Amino acid sequence: MSESRVQDRRAIEALRSGVPNRDAVRVLGSSQDDIEARFHGQLTAVKEAGSTGGVLVRGEFGSGKSHLLEYLQHVALEERFVASKIVISKETPLHDPVKVFRTAASTAVVPGRRGTAMAEIADSIDFDGGEYERLARWVSSDEAALNERFDASLYLYRNLRGADQEFAERIVRFWSGDPIGVAEIRRKLREAGEGATYALSKVTARELALQRFRFAAQLIIAAGYSGWVLLFDEVELVGRYSLLQRGKSYGEIARWVEGFDETPLPGLASVLAISRDFDSAVIDDKNDWETIPSRLRLRGDELGASRAEHGMKIITRNYLDLALPDDAMLDETYRKLREIHSAAYDWIAPEIPWERGRLTQSMREYVRAWINQWDLRRLDPTHQPEIEVDHVKTDYSEDPELETATEGSAETQEEIL
């Protein structure tokens, strides 16, 4: 079987299951011109100005949010950005920056490289070049506001990567989100004659994670890439969190869309995808506008209350909706799918009648219905299948199993020493 036919079949399999992959993106591309234009603007802003912020996109279940994020990752890689897809889940709760960073680091894709992202990035740095010198000055500056661990680890990596490969790998794992012992760093610094240079002050795990995002974005640029793109999927899972964790998550949405503490993170762009009905079904119906800020203020968390309010305003006002599938979009998608199904299975897929003029059916429903009918007709050309569609409604009921303590928060009292 030819490689092109294998790719075509992978695309059909992905679209049949409703889980997009690169092959599906290659076949269908994107029909979201406004969002794509906004994303290109974000990438340009990172390259030219160094900072940008993020965008929140909304769509119904099956409207193509995951497909869009897959497509945007492809665009980012073409523009030499490192790109990470972060699916919000029990294991990666939006309100926990420690777990979000680990997922971002582990899912990162580096243009033209196949190895572990942070190791490939570190390996790409020219330690005798101007970009490294710029990074080294920035890491130790007040502007960077980073714990001394980053300055010390960068120094040690440059000087030990040839002589002590094991410890160099430990440093890369630290940059990827793993802990590293302060005593071990100090011992290595003493061996290098730099024992008194770095204070290595205490920092919580949460704050260290937020600093890792800043450091990693600049490390990526120093390695010769354009920046870092974070693509958050299934953000609507926030609606199933407990009240206080929803409040924290709203604050994180504000952080990723409009910046860290109202200042966009240099070198990084983000896109967050959420269900279109989230504001009415969660923020309004659960009365989060009033309940969450008041509860946080009763706990003495004025900053958290303000950030939660900011995040809810973004969800209700600062977003881009996915375009609904009009007849022109559907005609083009149908044509492409018919061609790819024919090529994948070496046959001529027959014409299938479908209802035009509807704006209530999701793109996924059309795509899966077409593919299922072609699959059945390929096996039995005389068969006339009838496709039934059940609409899926997002479940926003609170789920106690999603209740997790944030690493490095007051709930766990975890502190890096």
FENGIBEL-V297127 format. One record per backbone hydrogen bond with DSSP energy under -0.5 kcal/mol. NH is the residue of the N-H (numbers start at 0). CO is the residue of the C=O. E is the energy in kcal/mol with one decimal. If there is no record, write none. Layout:
nh = {NH:NH}
co = {CO:CO}
e = {E:E}
This chain:
nh = {5:6:7:8:9:10:11:12:13:14:15:16:17:18:19:24:25:26:27:28:32:35:36:37:38:39:40:41:42:43:44:45:46:47:48:49:49:50:51:52:53:54:56:56:57:58:62:67:68:69:70:71:72:73:74:75:76:77:78:79:80:81:82:83:85:85:86:87:87:88:95:96:99:100:101:102:103:104:105:106:107:108:112:119:120:121:122:123:123:124:124:126:128:131:132:133:134:135:136:137:138:139:140:143:144:149:150:151:152:153:154:155:156:157:158:159:160:163:167:168:169:170:171:172:173:174:175:176:177:184:185:186:187:188:189:190:191:192:193:194:196:197:202:204:207:208:209:210:211:212:213:214:215:216:217:218:219:220:221:222:223:224:225:226:227:228:229:230:231:231:232:232:234:236:237:238:239:240:245:246:247:248:249:250:251:252:253:254:255:256:257:258:259:260:261:262:266:267:268:269:270:271:272:273:275:277:280:281:282:283:284:285:286:287:287:288:289:290:291:292:293:294:295:296:297:298:299:300:301:304:305:306:307:308:309:310:311:312:313:314:315:316:317:317:318:319:321:325:329:330:331:332:333:334:335:336:337:338:339:340:341:342:343:344:345:346:348:363:365:366:367:368:369:370:371:372:373:374:375:376:377:378:379:382:384:386:387:390:395:398:399:401:402:403:408:411:412:413:415:416}
co = {1:2:3:4:5:6:7:8:9:10:11:12:13:13:17:20:21:22:23:24:30:31:32:33:34:35:36:37:38:39:40:41:42:43:44:44:45:44:267:267:256:269:54:271:319:273:59:63:64:65:66:67:68:69:70:71:72:73:74:76:75:226:108:228:83:230:84:85:232:91:92:94:95:96:97:98:99:100:101:102:103:82:109:115:116:117:118:119:120:120:121:124:125:125:128:129:130:131:132:133:134:135:137:137:140:146:146:147:148:149:150:151:152:153:154:155:156:159:163:164:165:166:167:168:169:170:171:173:172:180:181:182:183:184:185:186:187:189:188:188:193:193:415:413:203:204:205:206:207:208:209:210:211:212:213:214:215:216:217:218:220:219:79:79:266:81:268:83:229:270:85:230:272:233:234:235:236:237:241:242:243:244:245:246:247:248:249:250:251:252:253:254:262:258:258:259:49:264:227:52:229:54:231:56:58:274:276:277:277:278:279:281:283:281:282:282:286:286:287:287:289:290:291:292:293:294:296:295:299:300:301:302:303:304:305:306:307:308:309:310:311:312:312:313:316:55:57:323:325:326:327:328:329:330:331:332:333:334:335:336:337:338:339:340:341:341:346:61:361:362:363:364:365:366:367:368:369:370:371:372:373:374:375:379:382:384:385:388:393:239:397:398:399:401:405:408:408:408:202:414}
e = {-2.0:-2.5:-2.2:-2.4:-2.4:-2.2:-2.3:-2.8:-2.2:-2.4:-2.8:-1.8:-0.9:-2.0:-0.6:-2.1:-2.5:-1.8:-2.7:-2.8:-1.1:-2.6:-2.4:-2.2:-2.4:-2.4:-1.9:-1.9:-2.4:-2.3:-2.3:-2.1:-2.2:-2.7:-2.6:-1.1:-0.7:-0.6:-0.5:-0.8:-2.9:-1.5:-0.5:-3.2:-2.4:-1.5:-2.0:-2.5:-2.2:-2.3:-2.4:-2.8:-2.1:-1.8:-2.2:-2.7:-2.5:-2.0:-1.4:-1.7:-2.5:-2.5:-2.0:-2.6:-0.5:-3.2:-0.6:-0.7:-2.5:-1.3:-1.8:-0.7:-2.2:-2.4:-1.9:-2.2:-2.6:-2.9:-2.4:-2.1:-0.6:-2.7:-2.2:-2.5:-2.7:-2.6:-2.1:-1.0:-0.8:-0.5:-1.0:-0.9:-1.9:-0.6:-1.6:-2.4:-2.3:-3.0:-2.1:-2.3:-2.8:-1.2:-1.6:-0.6:-1.0:-1.7:-0.7:-2.8:-2.8:-2.2:-2.1:-2.7:-2.6:-2.1:-1.8:-2.4:-1.6:-3.3:-2.1:-2.2:-1.5:-2.1:-1.9:-2.2:-1.9:-2.4:-1.2:-1.3:-2.8:-1.9:-2.8:-2.1:-2.2:-2.3:-2.4:-2.2:-1.3:-1.5:-3.3:-0.5:-1.5:-0.6:-1.5:-0.7:-2.4:-2.0:-1.9:-2.2:-1.9:-1.5:-1.3:-2.7:-3.3:-2.0:-1.5:-2.4:-2.5:-1.6:-2.4:-1.3:-1.8:-1.8:-3.3:-0.5:-2.7:-2.8:-2.5:-2.8:-0.6:-3.1:-2.5:-0.5:-2.1:-1.6:-2.1:-2.0:-2.3:-1.8:-2.4:-2.1:-2.1:-2.0:-2.6:-1.6:-1.6:-2.3:-2.0:-1.9:-2.5:-2.1:-2.4:-1.4:-1.7:-0.7:-1.1:-1.4:-4.0:-1.6:-2.3:-1.2:-2.2:-2.5:-2.3:-2.4:-1.1:-1.4:-2.9:-2.4:-1.2:-2.4:-1.7:-2.0:-1.3:-0.6:-1.5:-1.0:-0.7:-2.5:-1.1:-0.7:-1.6:-2.4:-2.5:-2.3:-2.0:-1.2:-1.5:-2.8:-1.0:-1.9:-2.3:-2.4:-2.2:-2.2:-2.1:-2.6:-2.3:-2.1:-1.8:-2.2:-1.8:-1.7:-0.6:-1.7:-0.9:-2.3:-2.9:-1.1:-2.5:-2.9:-2.1:-2.2:-3.1:-2.3:-2.2:-2.6:-2.5:-2.0:-2.4:-2.7:-2.0:-2.2:-2.5:-1.7:-0.6:-1.8:-0.7:-2.5:-1.6:-2.7:-2.7:-1.9:-2.6:-2.4:-2.7:-2.1:-2.4:-2.8:-2.2:-2.6:-2.3:-1.4:-2.3:-2.1:-0.6:-0.5:-0.5:-0.5:-0.6:-2.7:-0.6:-2.0:-1.6:-0.7:-1.9:-0.6:-2.3:-0.6:-1.7:-0.5}
